[in-house]
Amino acid sequence: MKTIFKHTLKLVLLCLFSTVTTIAQETEKKNYDQGFRLGFGVSGGLPLQDPYKFNVGGDVRIQYDLSTRYSLTFTTGFNNFFVSGPDNDLGYIPVKGGFKAFVLKDKLYLLAEAGAAFAVTNGYDKTSLLLSPGIGYATDAIDISLRYEHYNDFPILKSNDTEGTGLGQIALRLAYGFRL
């Protein structure tokens, strides 16, 4: 057991060292200006649990480029889960911070964000943990991404019609962005 732990620790340290070295090499490139980007997006989602039918929203994302390959993100906006019937929708404000890594020709990227979703409609005022991994393609102006989002504390209907928590969705985001 100890040898497995030692080998795992060595592997983790090697990966960490190579990542730090790669980031250091990226930041040493001469003609790269670190800076901010601002993006405005619209998104649509397909909830994976009942009683929700679909999700529509808009967001603003600020991104700080650490290098040509790595960026930090902060995203907020407004989204709404629609439910059939009157006054059942669940509107919320997501607030997420994340890390974006470009993996192919500075266009294709992987994104991981985490934060909170603040419910703001129909007397439902619970805040939920929000986890959001995704993949996307970005040019100088356009950003298209597909992500999975998980809301730990938003209510769902289980298969036996009892209430539970843990809502997931698949969402597509289309955005326009520019350098500040």
C-alpha positions in Angstrom: 0.0 0.0 0.0 2.8 2.4 0.9 4.6 1.7 -2.4 1.4 2.5 -4.4 1.1 5.8 -2.4 4.7 6.6 -3.1 4.4 6.0 -6.8 1.1 7.9 -7.0 2.7 10.8 -5.1 5.7 10.8 -7.5 3.3 10.8 -10.5 1.3 13.7 -9.1 4.5 15.7 -8.4 5.8 15.0 -11.9 2.5 16.1 -13.5 2.4 19.2 -11.3 6.1 20.1 -12.2 5.5 19.6 -15.9 2.3 21.8 -15.8 4.2 24.6 -13.9 7.0 24.3 -16.4 4.6 24.5 -19.4 2.8 27.5 -17.9 6.2 29.2 -17.3 7.3 28.6 -20.9 4.0 29.9 -22.2 4.3 33.1 -20.2 7.8 33.7 -21.4 6.7 34.0 -25.1 7.8 37.5 -26.3 4.8 38.8 -28.3 2.0 37.8 -26.1 0.0 40.4 -24.2 -1.8 39.1 -21.1 -5.1 40.8 -20.7 -8.9 40.7 -20.3 -11.6 39.6 -22.7 -15.3 40.3 -22.3 -18.0 38.0 -23.8 -21.8 38.2 -24.0 -23.6 34.9 -24.5 -27.0 33.2 -24.9 -27.6 29.6 -23.9 -30.2 26.9 -24.1 -30.3 23.8 -22.0 -32.0 20.5 -21.7 -32.6 19.5 -18.1 -32.0 15.8 -17.3 -34.6 15.5 -14.5 -38.3 16.2 -14.2 -40.3 18.5 -13.9 -38.1 20.8 -16.0 -38.6 21.0 -19.8 -35.9 23.4 -21.0 -33.6 26.2 -19.9 -32.9 29.6 -21.6 -30.4 32.2 -20.4 -27.9 34.9 -21.0 -24.6 35.7 -19.5 -21.6 37.9 -19.3 -18.1 36.4 -19.0 -14.8 38.1 -18.2 -11.7 36.2 -19.0 -8.1 36.9 -18.0 -5.6 35.3 -20.3 -2.6 34.0 -18.3 -0.9 32.8 -21.5 -1.9 31.8 -25.0 -3.2 28.5 -23.6 -4.5 29.2 -20.1 -7.2 31.6 -18.9 -9.2 32.3 -15.7 -12.9 33.1 -16.1 -15.7 34.7 -14.2 -19.3 34.2 -15.4 -22.7 35.6 -14.3 -26.1 36.3 -15.8 -29.7 35.0 -15.6 -31.2 31.7 -16.6 -34.6 30.2 -16.3 -35.7 26.5 -16.0 -39.2 26.2 -17.6 -41.8 23.9 -16.2 -45.2 23.2 -17.8 -48.0 25.0 -15.9 -48.3 28.4 -14.4 -45.9 29.9 -11.9 -43.6 26.9 -11.8 -40.5 28.2 -13.5 -37.2 28.4 -11.6 -35.2 31.5 -12.5 -31.7 31.9 -11.0 -28.5 33.9 -11.2 -25.4 31.8 -11.7 -22.0 33.1 -10.4 -19.1 30.9 -11.5 -15.3 31.1 -11.5 -13.3 28.8 -13.7 -10.2 27.7 -15.6 -10.0 27.4 -19.4 -7.2 25.4 -21.1 -6.8 25.6 -24.9 -5.8 22.1 -26.1 -5.8 22.4 -29.9 -4.3 25.3 -31.9 -5.5 27.9 -29.4 -9.1 27.3 -30.6 -10.5 24.1 -28.9 -10.6 24.4 -25.2 -11.7 22.6 -22.0 -13.4 24.6 -19.3 -14.1 23.9 -15.6 -16.2 26.3 -13.6 -17.6 26.1 -10.1 -19.8 28.5 -8.1 -23.3 29.1 -6.9 -26.8 29.5 -8.4 -29.0 31.9 -6.6 -32.8 31.2 -7.1 -34.8 34.4 -7.6 -38.3 33.4 -8.7 -41.6 32.0 -7.3 -40.7 32.4 -3.6 -38.0 29.7 -4.0 -34.9 31.3 -2.4 -32.5 28.4 -2.0 -28.9 28.7 -3.2 -27.2 25.8 -4.9 -23.7 24.6 -5.5 -23.1 24.8 -9.3 -20.5 22.7 -11.1 -19.9 23.1 -14.8 -17.4 21.3 -16.9 -17.4 21.9 -20.7 -15.7 21.9 -24.1 -15.7 24.7 -26.6 -14.3 26.3 -29.7 -13.3 30.0 -29.7 -12.1 32.5 -32.4 -11.2 36.1 -31.9 -14.9 37.1 -31.7 -17.1 33.9 -31.5 -17.2 31.3 -28.7 -19.3 28.1 -28.9 -19.4 25.7 -26.0 -21.2 22.6 -24.8 -21.3 22.0 -21.0 -22.8 19.9 -18.4 -24.1 21.7 -15.3 -25.1 20.2 -12.0 -27.1 22.0 -9.3 -26.8 20.2 -6.0 -29.7 21.8 -4.2 -32.3 22.5 -6.8 -35.5 20.4 -6.5 -36.4 17.6 -8.8 -39.1 14.9 -9.0 -37.8 11.4 -8.6 -39.3 8.5 -10.6 -41.7 7.7 -7.7 -43.1 11.3 -7.7 -41.3 12.2 -4.5 -39.2 15.3 -4.2 -35.4 15.2 -4.3 -32.4 17.4 -5.1 -29.6 17.3 -7.7 -30.6 18.7 -11.0 -28.4 18.3 -14.1 -28.5 19.7 -17.6 -26.7 19.8 -20.9 -26.4 23.3 -22.3 -25.1 25.0 -25.5 -23.7 28.6 -25.3 -23.1 31.0 -28.2 -21.2 34.1 -27.4 -19.6 37.2 -28.9 -16.4 38.3 -27.2 -13.6 40.9 -27.6 -10.4 42.0 -26.0 -10.6 44.9 -23.5 
